[in-house]
Amino acid sequence: MSTFQSRRDQFDLPEGITYLDGNSLGPLPKAAVERARQTMADEWGPMLITGWNKAKWMEMPGSLGDRIGKLIGAPAGSTMVGDTLSIKVYQAVASAVEMRPGRKIVLSDNGNFPSDLYIADGLLKSLGQGHELKVVDPEAVVDHITEDVAAVMLTHVDYRTGRVHDMKAITDKAHAVGALMIWDLAHSAGALPVDLTGCNADIAVGCTYKYLNGGPGAPGFIYVRPELIDQVRPALSGWLGHQAPFAFDLDYRPGDGISRMRVGTPPVIQMAVLDAALDAFDGVEMNEIRARSIELSEQFISEVEAGCKDVELASPRDPNLRGSQVSFRFHEGYAGMQALIARGIIGDFRAPDIMRFGFCPLYNTSDEVSHAASALCEIIATGEWDKPEFKARKAVT
């Protein structure tokens, strides 16, 4: 516990707030404020454009990639930070399809984050070569991995329920039929142990504003298996992915290794914030975080179910099959969550009826879990949720 208490002290958590929504947006690391100030006042201000060299801004996508790589089982030089997760999904799918000519199916499931599906479908339609995005139930994915599949694209942890796919088993099946495997780690990176190398994953993407606490709009990342990277032709051939960007050649030559997956100019201030945020993971093992996360989520499930019979567990009951979140179904889930937020307990809602709670041992405590469970049961038992102001939908749920 002392280890995690020291981590909690690194975050600026508002007084009186129980924050269980780090699976959507991590809280502010205290060190990030000073780091952002330094980047602006001590680097951008006096250095101006020379900061790209003097402050090593140009190197940040790779150095941050290596820091994230340590959390996801990726070797040095195989992960690159920059752009958005949406762009990284596009890159991943485009590259995979091109490496499997003649195969027309990209396979995914209906538990995938919709944005990933939108991007893949739009890309395949733009190609105009008869490709198809095939979407099946999560439990049916393995049975649909056949020799006509170019790539399997899955989100490791379901954003709604927290259900976890078996990364190694699915990757092995994809490779057995010659397909490539793409994993979205948006709800995995920083939340549970991931071993991309051990699972032999081909490509992985993710964001840094959830469990990695990089702040709203923090950049995405992409990993490519080292043995595969020289075969990858970036569909989004941005100038910083060029072998010699400042030669300003009119023809594109992909850079060496993972650098070819760079696209646009990196967001330096946001990356500085992310760099400070990643300090919270220094000296703690992901297995420790995972074990404590399971303790917190099991406590929450037990206390909610003991005190409230009007909710239904939407997440897998087996903690080994669940990410670092717990979801309950309630027929007025949106109103229920708004009532909780009004009490200073922040989770979120996912349509049609899911109340979602994220658990991060870096800052969440057992006392907070009990407080949230008790409040949820009371709100539902008393009908406190049944007020017009709690039913008025906001832009972000």
Phi, psi and omega in degrees: 000322182299325178301314183284332175297321179293328176291317180302322181295346180276356183248146178269088183261122183301139179300134176081005180250131170257113189257109179239042181228026178292349174281356172249312178209118178293156179285172183284120171287134183303320184293341183293328182296311180293323180295318177296319179298316180298318181298320180281311188279324185260344181246291182303314183303292184284331185273334185052224186291342179292348177300334178301327177263307186296318181266002177060037177299323184295338182271350187300320180303322180282318181293321176292323177301319179292325178294318177291323180305324179295335181272346184237016176070035181248137179289160178304141178082014182241359183231137182231135179257141176153161180063202180249164176301323180301317179295322181292325175297315178302312179302315184297311183293316180300316181294318182295316180298319181294328180281353178233064180298143180094340177263134191247002185245133165252122186259134175216187179229166184279005171263358179290155177295130186307324181302320178300319180292318179300314184295314180297316181295316179297319178298312183297323177294322179295326179297325177062034182242018176084015178288156182224136170269115181257120184245123183234175175293148181306321182289345184259001186302309185302320182292341182259005177275097184239178187287356175264004180271124177280317182210146171254126183238112184226149168273126186302314178244123181299125185294337181271309188256342184085004179300137183253130173284151174280097187300314184291315182297317181289320178298317178300319180293319178299314181293329181297333179254009177084014179269159175265153185242123179245126178244134171263119184256024184304323182254016181243315185300120181086356183249324180210158181298135175230137180233081181299322180293311181296328179273352179062033179297146182275307182221142174221147178228165178186175177245170184238008183261357178268252184292343178273351168063034183278356177098160181302129180080010179300149188291162176272179176219160177221139176242140172230133179305128186308322181291346185256339194300324182289349177269347186279125172255114182295122179292322174267091188272075182285160188294331180278354172267359180287151180299327180219079187304325185268011167278340179054041175296152177276343177257149184267129172235118184298143179292174180282138174058215186292345180299337180293344180272005171285150179235282185256181180298129183290145178281092192299314183295318178294323178291326176297319176299314180299319179301317178294321181297323182292345178300332181296341181268351181294130176082004176235137181272147179297330177295327176293316179298317181297315182298317180291324177300317179297319178302313182294316182291323177295321176299316181297312180300314182299315184287323178293314183291332177288333186251355185210122181260001185262007176242157181233130179295122179264341180277158174302140180287326178288116183298337179287345178255012186232140175285206184265046179210159176229133179239135175241142174269137175213136188299338174238054185300321181296311180296321178300318180291321179296324177294321176296315181298323178297336178270000180089019178245109190255114166236207174209179187236140173230128184300148004269340189210023188258125169264126190242134183230124179261146181235123180231108182299343177299335180216344179274147183236166177297322179297321178295321179299313180296319179299316180292317181296316180297316181295318180300314181296321180291318180300319181284319181296323183269352184074020181301334181291341190275064178229146183304321184293336179275349182259352179283115185288135176261170184296323180243128184250000000 
